[in-house]
Amino acid sequence: MLITLCYLYLWARWGARPTRVIRRTVRRLHRTRCSFTFCSSGGVGKPGPGALAITEDRVCLRMGNRVFFTDESQSIDDLNKWALLLVSPFIYPGDILEAEHIAFVIESILLRSQNLPAPFFPSETIVKWSDCCLPLACRPGEPYKLFAEASIDNFSKLGIAFMENRLQMDNGMVPQKIVSVHLQDSVLKELQQLTVSKITEVEEFKIKPEMIEPLIDRNDQKVQNEEYNQKKGSACQEEPTNASEKGAEFDEYHHLHLSSCHECLELESSTIESVRFASAEDIPDLPYDFSSSQEGSVDTTCQTVQNIPGKPPNILLFVGSDCQKVQQRFQQLHSILMDCLDTDCYIIYHLKEKNVLSDPWVHNCLLLIIATEEPISEAVYQKFMVYLSQGGKVLGLSSSFTFGGLQLKSKEELKKSIQTLVFSKADDSEMKLNVVTSGILFEEGTGELPSHPGKLKGYLENLDRDRMIVHLPFGTNGGEAILCQVHLEMSPNTLIETQDAFNLLKSSNFMRFEVLKEILTVLGLSCELKKIPPLTPLYLLTADEEVRISFMQWLTRNVGPEGVMKFRKLTLKFVSSYKPELEVTPSHMPVITATEDFAPEHFNLEIYQKNLHTKQLGKIILFAEVTSSTMNLLDGLMFEVPPDLGLVAIAAQQTQGKGRDGNVWLSPIGCSLSTLHLQIPLYSHLGQRIPFVQHLMSLAVVQAVRSIPEYEDINLRVKWPNDIYYSDQMKLGGVLVNSTLMGTTFHILIGCGINVNNSNPTICINDLIIEYNKKYNKNLSLLHVDYLVARTITVLESLIDAFQDKGPNAILPLYYKYWIHSGQQVHLGKDEGPLVWIVGIDDSGFLQVHQEGGSCEVDIEVLQEYWDLEEVT
């Protein structure tokens, strides 16, 4: 208490004075040609390399080892060493550094967390640099230099925060110096020309008929995927011979290949899955070192906050390289794991041998299961050991994998024989069960075994007490492995042919599951089983009564006999009320039009209606408590509904959620699960830059939260190209975009999944709010899914309107404010790939990087279909 009072006294006595000194000095002198500098005072007035040649009479303020002084005007006169960010206001001559704005350069370096200095005022809140300025260009290197502009007040705010050591940069960068600069007229002109030339380059690009690749079979109007896959590597395609044929084909569903010097879009099966060269997985997960309109949107039942420095919920299965048996073995393992694990918490992937060395899986794997009896190559073995050394968890199931002083010994009489296993659990209790052995046992070799082995162990009830299950810790980072030489992974009917043997194993089948669950639990996984819920019918909801009347009139004119509308993938049957005998399947869904009795547990229509403020988007809602995937619900219907009746599908839970590149999106209760329909004219700013759709949706989610009064500091951010992150640490949402071109209109489905109120399997938005409330003694309300969906759609429509009016520059400043890649250095490809700095995204939405010692910018172009980006740690 006494220390707190001392701090309050010191601030009242001295704290306000430095703040006034900085603000008054900047306001009074900003129109002059002098330069303002904030830096460390270590070299001021002292001779030697790097010393600041400044006299004491120019010093305005000293605080600790930091100094604020004025000097002669500094200028930037060489753009060759700077990488221009495409958010510059110079494209509009009237906006060139307004009189009340200051241009400046921030220099920063990368320091390890243990070397970071403590704030001068511990009680002051952190000031994030990106919240106070607009970045214009950067100069990668040491120090990393960022060229930006800010208003007088925001520049003063940056300076005050720097002096008090509470200015925060991105990605571990620590600010060392801030200096205001003057731009020569020639530099301003050059910047304007550079930016305008880039924008003009894309503005002049139009999709020409000769760029269209007709791939429609005229006999049945179905896309011939096999034919396309054979042809897509070819440089030439047969084209229509006259304009009328081209125009006719242009009005149908098409595979398109749109290309320019900056972009390559591949529309497959009449959809754009995303930009070919990159995906959310290409940039690996980083190491873990409301106003009155919100009324009623509170959900106070958020589950317990999980440990934030966790890993993505990925379980990888390595089953060897035998192509004939590998898929069957993977399916067997997948099946038993799904019976043991909480299916809401984990995703199971097949780790193929070719991907072990090429893909960045080590940091994204919660558990590695090795289940192959064949020898493992040295390169693959070393990769597995790297994973273990970094804290990885390994489960070996009748595999050849071992390490340290543990060796494998063959015992022919044990090969596929039924034996009694004595298994010791973590609580030291024992259980006996009948198992099939692999013919291999463990024994100590010449190397050293851990002095403190894990608690789990298993041995055969025979004279030799042969060791079948061992539990070994590894390294100092928490790595551990449990290795088994009994077939816990296989069901009795796949192992033994005789009925007596089958019966013997079947009697121990329950205990076999218990042993496997115990092992998985010790390795940190949850084995609380949950049943997949049955599908439920759809409810037809609307934003207001006028929209409802309009839609019902349209429906009356267009619905088929018995209220049925059939589409390619889905049949909708519109009924006034639900009856139990109605069929509900992924391909046949009843839609209930009367909503008087609509009272779902996880969606409040009134909250949605109050917070949706759009001209078109999100007006017609198809809601389901449980559905297979919201991406399927609008497919077909979206082509029929009038443009002014914007469709959105919302679900409380999905059973087959979709992610990019075939990934699975976990969809437990508490997720925001929606698919929104957009119509974008082909010949428009956004129609020419379709990759930006995923950026706009990601940005809309973040802005929907951080634009709520008092929620501005909830650390929700954007990860290029389509992920929502907590800070730069953990993913809590993603976006999937499918697009179909009909005539001159893109029909776009935007699937969006955001963890709002589900702490498992990783983290959710309400976790961030709870932690923020604890840290800053606040009482911010938790968010509800219906509230967030409505706000996100509202923000998205405003972002699209701005983009269609002025192009990328209208939204990029806000995008850069929230993205996590500022000052990030990565490898392209593998660890030995080119080392580059991430600069920004170009006018087409593709990632821009800068390579030192090479060209000023290195665009990821159409020459490369796929790049892995490995962050430099």
Rosetta blueprint (number, residue, H / E / L):
1 M L
2 L H
3 I H
4 T H
5 L H
6 C H
7 Y H
8 L H
9 Y H
10 L H
11 W H
12 A H
13 R H
14 W H
15 G H
16 A H
17 R H
18 P H
19 T H
20 R H
21 V H
22 I H
23 R H
24 R H
25 T H
26 V H
27 R H
28 R H
29 L H
30 H L
31 R L
32 T L
33 R L
34 C L
35 S E
36 F E
37 T E
38 F E
39 C E
40 S E
41 S L
42 G L
43 G L
44 V E
45 G L
46 K L
47 P L
48 G L
49 P L
50 G L
51 A L
52 L E
53 A L
54 I L
55 T L
56 E H
57 D H
58 R H
59 V E
60 C E
61 L E
62 R E
63 M E
64 G L
65 N L
66 R E
67 V E
68 F E
69 F E
70 T E
71 D E
72 E L
73 S L
74 Q L
75 S E
76 I E
77 D L
78 D L
79 L H
80 N H
81 K H
82 W L
83 A E
84 L E
85 L L
86 L L
87 V L
88 S L
89 P H
90 F H
91 I H
92 Y L
93 P H
94 G H
95 D H
96 I L
97 L L
98 E L
99 A L
100 E L
101 H E
102 I E
103 A E
104 F E
105 V E
106 I E
107 E E
108 S E
109 I E
110 L E
111 L L
112 R L
113 S H
114 Q H
115 N H
116 L L
117 P L
118 A L
119 P L
120 F L
121 F L
122 P L
123 S L
124 E L
125 T L
126 I L
127 V E
128 K E
129 W H
130 S H
131 D H
132 C L
133 C L
134 L E
135 P E
136 L E
137 A E
138 C E
139 R E
140 P L
141 G L
142 E L
143 P L
144 Y E
145 K E
146 L E
147 F E
148 A E
149 E E
150 A E
151 S E
152 I H
153 D H
154 N H
155 F H
156 S H
157 K H
158 L H
159 G H
160 I H
161 A H
162 F H
163 M H
164 E L
165 N L
166 R L
167 L E
168 Q E
169 M L
170 D L
171 N L
172 G L
173 M E
174 V E
175 P E
176 Q E
177 K E
178 I E
179 V E
180 S E
181 V L
182 H E
183 L E
184 Q L
185 D H
186 S H
187 V H
188 L H
189 K H
190 E H
191 L H
192 Q H
193 Q H
194 L H
195 T H
196 V H
197 S H
198 K H
199 I H
200 T H
201 E H
202 V H
203 E H
204 E L
205 F L
206 K L
207 I L
208 K L
209 P H
210 E H
211 M H
212 I L
213 E L
214 P L
215 L L
216 I E
217 D L
218 R L
219 N L
220 D L
221 Q L
222 K L
223 V E
224 Q L
225 N H
226 E H
227 E H
228 Y H
229 N H
230 Q H
231 K H
232 K L
233 G L
234 S L
235 A L
236 C L
237 Q L
238 E L
239 E L
240 P L
241 T L
242 N L
243 A H
244 S H
245 E H
246 K H
247 G H
248 A H
249 E H
250 F H
251 D L
252 E L
253 Y L
254 H L
255 H L
256 L L
257 H E
258 L E
259 S E
260 S L
261 C L
262 H L
263 E L
264 C E
265 L E
266 E E
267 L E
268 E E
269 S L
270 S L
271 T E
272 I E
273 E L
274 S L
275 V L
276 R L
277 F L
278 A L
279 S L
280 A L
281 E L
282 D L
283 I L
284 P L
285 D L
286 L L
287 P L
288 Y L
289 D L
290 F L
291 S L
292 S H
293 S H
294 Q H
295 E L
296 G L
297 S L
298 V L
299 D L
300 T L
301 T L
302 C L
303 Q L
304 T L
305 V L
306 Q L
307 N L
308 I L
309 P L
310 G L
311 K L
312 P L
313 P L
314 N E
315 I E
316 L E
317 L E
318 F E
319 V L
320 G L
321 S L
322 D L
323 C H
324 Q H
325 K H
326 V H
327 Q H
328 Q H
329 R H
330 F H
331 Q H
332 Q H
333 L H
334 H H
335 S H
336 I H
337 L H
338 M H
339 D H
340 C H
341 L L
342 D L
343 T L
344 D L
345 C L
346 Y L
347 I E
348 I E
349 Y E
350 H E
351 L L
352 K L
353 E H
354 K H
355 N H
356 V H
357 L L
358 S L
359 D L
360 P L
361 W L
362 V H
363 H H
364 N H
365 C L
366 L L
367 L E
368 L E
369 I E
370 I E
371 A L
372 T L
373 E L
374 E L
375 P L
376 I L
377 S L
378 E H
379 A H
380 V H
381 Y H
382 Q H
383 K H
384 F H
385 M H
386 V H
387 Y H
388 L H
389 S H
390 Q L
391 G L
392 G L
393 K E
394 V E
395 L E
396 G E
397 L E
398 S L
399 S L
400 S L
401 F L
402 T L
403 F L
404 G L
405 G L
406 L E
407 Q E
408 L E
409 K E
410 S E
411 K L
412 E H
413 E H
414 L H
415 K L
416 K L
417 S L
418 I E
419 Q E
420 T E
421 L E
422 V E
423 F E
424 S E
425 K L
426 A L
427 D L
428 D L
429 S L
430 E E
431 M E
432 K E
433 L E
434 N E
435 V E
436 V E
437 T E
438 S L
439 G L
440 I E
441 L E
442 F E
443 E E
444 E E
445 G L
446 T L
447 G L
448 E L
449 L L
450 P L
451 S L
452 H L
453 P L
454 G L
455 K L
456 L L
457 K E
458 G E
459 Y E
460 L E
461 E L
462 N L
463 L L
464 D L
465 R L
466 D L
467 R E
468 M E
469 I E
470 V E
471 H E
472 L E
473 P E
474 F E
475 G L
476 T L
477 N L
478 G L
479 G E
480 E E
481 A E
482 I E
483 L E
484 C E
485 Q L
486 V E
487 H L
488 L L
489 E L
490 M L
491 S L
492 P H
493 N H
494 T H
495 L L
496 I L
497 E L
498 T L
499 Q H
500 D H
501 A H
502 F H
503 N H
504 L H
505 L H
506 K H
507 S L
508 S L
509 N H
510 F H
511 M H
512 R H
513 F H
514 E H
515 V H
516 L H
517 K H
518 E H
519 I H
520 L H
521 T H
522 V H
523 L L
524 G L
525 L L
526 S L
527 C L
528 E L
529 L L
530 K L
531 K L
532 I L
533 P L
534 P L
535 L L
536 T L
537 P L
538 L E
539 Y E
540 L E
541 L E
542 T E
543 A L
544 D L
545 E H
546 E H
547 V H
548 R H
549 I H
550 S H
551 F H
552 M H
553 Q H
554 W H
555 L H
556 T H
557 R H
558 N H
559 V L
560 G L
561 P H
562 E H
563 G H
564 V E
565 M E
566 K E
567 F L
568 R L
569 K L
570 L L
571 T E
572 L E
573 K E
574 F E
575 V E
576 S L
577 S L
578 Y L
579 K L
580 P L
581 E L
582 L L
583 E L
584 V L
585 T E
586 P L
587 S L
588 H E
589 M E
590 P E
591 V E
592 I E
593 T L
594 A L
595 T L
596 E L
597 D L
598 F L
599 A L
600 P L
601 E L
602 H L
603 F L
604 N L
605 L H
606 E H
607 I H
608 Y H
609 Q H
610 K H
611 N H
612 L L
613 H L
614 T L
615 K L
616 Q L
617 L L
618 G L
619 K L
620 I E
621 I E
622 L E
623 F E
624 A E
625 E E
626 V E
627 T E
628 S L
629 S L
630 T H
631 M H
632 N H
633 L H
634 L L
635 D L
636 G L
637 L H
638 M H
639 F H
640 E L
641 V L
642 P L
643 P L
644 D L
645 L L
646 G L
647 L E
648 V E
649 A E
650 I E
651 A E
652 A E
653 Q E
654 Q E
655 T L
656 Q L
657 G L
658 K E
659 G L
660 R H
661 D H
662 G H
663 N L
664 V E
665 W L
666 L L
667 S L
668 P L
669 I L
670 G L
671 C E
672 S E
673 L E
674 S E
675 T E
676 L E
677 H E
678 L E
679 Q E
680 I E
681 P E
682 L L
683 Y L
684 S L
685 H L
686 L L
687 G L
688 Q L
689 R L
690 I L
691 P L
692 F H
693 V H
694 Q H
695 H H
696 L H
697 M H
698 S H
699 L H
700 A H
701 V H
702 V H
703 Q H
704 A H
705 V H
706 R H
707 S L
708 I L
709 P L
710 E L
711 Y L
712 E L
713 D L
714 I L
715 N L
716 L E
717 R E
718 V E
719 K E
720 W L
721 P L
722 N L
723 D E
724 I E
725 Y E
726 Y E
727 S L
728 D L
729 Q L
730 M E
731 K E
732 L E
733 G E
734 G E
735 V E
736 L E
737 V E
738 N E
739 S E
740 T E
741 L E
742 M E
743 G L
744 T L
745 T E
746 F E
747 H E
748 I E
749 L E
750 I E
751 G E
752 C E
753 G E
754 I E
755 N E
756 V L
757 N L
758 N L
759 S L
760 N L
761 P L
762 T L
763 I L
764 C L
765 I H
766 N H
767 D H
768 L H
769 I H
770 I H
771 E H
772 Y H
773 N H
774 K H
775 K H
776 Y H
777 N L
778 K L
779 N L
780 L L
781 S L
782 L L
783 L L
784 H L
785 V H
786 D H
787 Y H
788 L H
789 V H
790 A H
791 R H
792 T H
793 I H
794 T H
795 V H
796 L H
797 E H
798 S H
799 L H
800 I H
801 D H
802 A H
803 F H
804 Q H
805 D H
806 K H
807 G L
808 P H
809 N H
810 A H
811 I L
812 L H
813 P H
814 L H
815 Y H
816 Y H
817 K H
818 Y H
819 W E
820 I L
821 H L
822 S L
823 G L
824 Q L
825 Q E
826 V E
827 H E
828 L E
829 G L
830 K L
831 D L
832 E L
833 G L
834 P L
835 L E
836 V E
837 W E
838 I E
839 V E
840 G E
841 I E
842 D L
843 D L
844 S L
845 G L
846 F L
847 L E
848 Q E
849 V E
850 H E
851 Q L
852 E L
853 G L
854 G L
855 S L
856 C L
857 E L
858 V E
859 D E
860 I L
861 E L
862 V L
863 L L
864 Q L
865 E L
866 Y L
867 W L
868 D L
869 L E
870 E E
871 E E
872 V L
873 T L
